[in-house]
Amino acid sequence: MRVAYDGSGFAGFAPNPGVVTVGGTLATTLERVLRHPVTLTCAGRTDAGVHGWGQVVSFDTTLEPEALDLAALRRSVNGLCGPAVVVRDVELAEDDFDARFWAKSRTYRYTVLNRAVPDPFLAATTWHVPAPLELGAMRLACDPFIGEHDFSSFCRRPKPAAGEPPATLVRRVVSARWDEVGEPGRRLLRFEITANAFCHQMVRSIAGTLVEVGLGKRSAGSLMGTLRARDRATAGQLAPPHGLCLWEVGYP
């Protein structure tokens, strides 16, 4: 399934007992429709408040293919979950398909509303930054992220399991750029980044640091040093979650 959701009212994607999550809501709904337990695998676990447009999930069903009406399944799930969570499309996959491990890339978008006056209709999906941002500097500051690097300076380091070595924070970024989008005068700035995978809070940390570049609080040339420092304290602020959206997942 390819799933879109407004993350505002959810405590992230991953099912978590006692709190409302996107994955938990979707799994419960699927179990109600299919009438058997469902275990979801997702392409990327988004944090609380983060949105999704191209999230991909996979699961097994005990129904035979000829007994499975995919269009009816989508309608039923959307009728119960929408509009906060919506199945955009659904299809049968190969038996060994796994939404997480088959994924070759993930693309995130972070959107900033850069003007003095807030917009109530964009408040849930953009970070309002009233001070003028220098877009040219922010674009230049993207260059150091391209390629394979240790992103320790831009990630929340996970706690290793007992007896296990620390998880690697090396990731390969394929592209990273800022664009001005939307109607003239609205000053919507969109940061789009694609990588093989992302560490926890990596995109929000990068976006927050790049906004500091745009505000003149740090130079574009300093970002390579920040990356090489491998120290979270050297990077900038963590951008708020509601400006972030998991946009697309790439598969072979």
Secondary structure, 3 states (H helix, E strand, C coil): CEEEECHHHCCCCCCCCCCCCHHHHHHHHHHHHHCCCCCCEECCCCCCCCEEEEEEEECCCCCCHHHCCHHHHHHHHHHHHCCCEEEEECCCCCCCCCCCCCCCEEEEEEEEECCCCCCCCCCCCCEECCCCCCHHHHHHCCHHHCEEEECHHHCCCCCCCCCCCCCCCEEEEEEEEEEEECCCCCCEEEEEEEECCCCCCHHHHHHHHHHHHHCCCCCHHHHHHHHHHCCHHHCCCCCCHHHEEEEEEECC
